[in-house]
Amino acid sequence: MSQEELATALHVVRQTVSKWEKGLSVPDAHMVLQMAQVLEVSVNEILESQKQPSGKELVQELERAKERIAMEEQEARRRSRAAQKQGLILSLSIFALIAALTFRHPFITLVLVSVLTLSSVIILYRNLPLLSGLTAQDSQLGVLKAVTIFNIVIFAISILGAVVIGCDLLPVQDDGRILAMVLMDSVMIFSGIISPKLPYTRHTGLRLPWTVLDQDTWNLAHRTLGITALPTAILYTAAALTVDDFKAVTLYAVILWVGVPALISYIYYYRKVHAPDQASSK
């Protein structure tokens, strides 16, 4: 293959190929990978062929390119496996929603939704390193595991409570109002403890359109949630024990719990994004 033919196949000029052959420049990792595909040989074969005519620096650069290619291929495989697991979790969640909308028998619906949802959460827990891209040595992986385990426990308690109340297995006052309040308080308080430690834009957290676009905004939102969660839980408990409309109290508590960090982080993000434009216009 001539220099011109190879340059055309790689979408570069002929002079670039000439410089590679003379050792005046080195193709980057992506170009080496493309070259291997065009020449229908392995990357190793290309790198080995460069060792004799090239100097030590060229060989070292090509070895680094080889390592980068290997890392990129490994990351691509990880993303492919992660996409498969995400698809499975999404499918189980969709089936749970369909079951909730289709079956009219409360007990059958509860069992199906519970099995499907718990299965998706367990798959999530077992594949946290794959889905998050974190290693076992990373402390943030422990935070994600703690959140997932907490979610499983809360969901299991909710299922058990629904079965007990729905089947009248135990005498429960106020149709489980106290149990629902305790679970809601637990979620709020736990979120206040764990949210400042959550890694940036993984699968869990306050994933709003503006928090996932900027790490500083993400950190501010979760620090704010860490501060406001406990006071919100205290106010919610007081209102739930004194106000008759429990559903309305719970709704307003959720809005306050999520809304304050969301609003503060949005104001911060808006100012951060638009401040440079306003300064330049002046």
C-alpha positions, 0 to 999 in steps of 0.5 A, spaced: 500 500 500 502 506 498 503 512 502 497 516 498 493 509 499 494 509 506 493 516 508 486 516 504 484 510 508 486 513 514 483 520 512 490 524 513 494 527 508 500 523 505 505 527 508 503 525 515 504 517 513 511 519 510 513 523 517 510 516 521 515 512 516 521 517 517 520 517 525 518 524 525 512 523 528 507 518 532 500 516 530 496 517 536 492 511 540 486 512 535 490 512 529 494 506 531 487 502 532 484 505 525 491 503 522 490 496 524 483 495 522 485 498 515 491 493 514 487 488 517 493 486 522 493 486 530 495 492 534 501 488 537 503 487 530 504 494 528 507 496 534 512 490 534 514 492 527 515 499 529 521 497 534 527 496 529 527 502 525 524 507 531 528 510 536 527 509 544 522 515 544 518 512 539 517 505 541 515 508 548 510 512 545 507 507 541 507 502 548 503 508 551 498 508 545 498 501 546 496 501 553 491 507 552 487 503 547 487 497 551 484 501 557 479 504 552 477 497 549 476 495 557 472 501 558 468 500 552 467 492 554 465 495 561 460 500 558 457 494 554 456 490 560 453 495 564 448 497 559 446 490 559 444 490 566 441 497 566 436 494 560 435 488 565 433 493 571 429 497 566 425 491 564 424 489 571 421 496 573 417 496 567 414 489 568 412 491 575 409 498 573 405 493 568 403 488 573 401 494 578 396 497 572 394 490 570 392 485 575 386 487 580 387 482 585 391 486 591 395 480 593 397 478 586 399 485 584 403 486 591 407 479 590 408 481 583 411 488 584 415 486 590 418 480 586 420 484 580 422 491 584 426 487 589 430 483 583 432 489 580 434 492 586 438 486 588 441 486 581 443 493 582 447 491 588 450 486 585 453 490 579 455 496 583 462 496 581 460 495 574 454 500 573 458 506 577 465 505 574 468 505 581 473 500 584 472 495 590 478 500 593 474 506 592 470 509 598 465 512 594 463 505 592 461 503 600 457 509 600 453 507 594 452 500 597 450 503 604 444 507 600 442 500 596 442 496 602 438 501 606 433 502 600 432 494 600 431 494 607 426 500 607 422 496 601 422 490 604 419 493 611 414 497 606 412 490 603 411 487 610 407 492 612 402 492 606 401 485 607 400 485 614 395 491 614 392 488 607 390 481 610 389 484 617 394 479 620 395 484 626 391 489 629 394 496 626 391 503 628 390 508 623 391 504 617 398 504 618 399 511 618 404 511 624 408 506 620 408 510 614 410 516 618 416 512 621 419 510 614 418 517 611 422 519 617 427 514 616 428 516 609 429 523 610 434 522 616 438 517 612 438 522 606 441 527 610 446 523 613 448 520 606 447 525 601 453 529 602 458 523 601 454 521 594 459 521 588 457 525 583 452 523 578 452 516 579 445 512 579 443 515 586 442 522 588 438 528 587 439 527 579 436 534 577 437 537 570 442 542 573 445 538 578 447 532 573 451 538 569 455 541 574 459 537 580 459 544 584 451 544 583 451 537 585 455 538 591 451 544 593 444 540 592 447 534 597 450 539 602 443 543 603 439 536 603 444 534 609 442 540 612 435 541 611 433 533 612 433 532 619 429 539 621 424 537 615 423 530 618 422 533 625 416 538 622 413 532 618 413 528 624 409 534 628 404 535 623 403 528 621 401 527 629 397 533 629 393 534 622 388 529 620 390 530 612 396 525 613 396 524 605 397 532 604 402 533 610 406 527 607 406 531 600 408 537 603 413 534 606 416 531 600 416 537 596 419 541 602 424 536 603 426 535 595 424 542 593 429 546 598 435 543 595 433 543 588 431 551 588 438 553 592 442 549 587 438 551 581 439 558 583 447 557 584 447 553 577 443 559 573 448 564 576 454 560 575 452 559 567 449 566 566 454 570 570 459 570 565 454 572 559 452 578 563 459 580 565 461 580 558 455 584 555 457 589 560 
